[in-house]
Amino acid sequence: MTVVYKSKFYTFYQSDQKKCFYIDFGQKLVPLSFCQLLALRQKIITISIENHFYTEHNQHGLEILVFCNKEHLFVLNTFEILDLKELVEVGFSVLGISSPNTVIAS
């Protein structure tokens, strides 16, 4: 496996042999197909960081992230969400498949 990008909390890998991607969440290594990686990126992009600070909708600053057809569930705090947003954005840029409209903090 080749390290694509390593952030404070996570590591993003690409495997040429198995033709998939991996994200190491520290406690769990999650294999992702390209389609699953795109779906994860879309979920992460739609998370509103402002809700962690300015509204009563998310007083505790936690997000529940469910992906890969509900196979994986993570409870992440604000810092972990920001780090995951950075990981996905930079990882897609390194792979050369980022879109110019993608925003790290929405």
C-alpha angles and dihedrals in degrees: 000000000000121000109236096179137345121204131179095277106016144042124210117208136185121207116201092184096055094029094228142100132244133204117198108211092184096251096042138030108217120199114213133188116218091260091051090048090053091049091049091050090052091051091049094047091053094054108109110221090188089069088063091062114021110037140052092236092089108022095161097048096235130138126195109216117196120178146150093056092312091304093123129042125184131177107210132183125222095270092050091049092051090048092048090050089053092046093053094043095048092039092055090046092052090050089050095238102104122127121230091232096059114117124195096210114036 
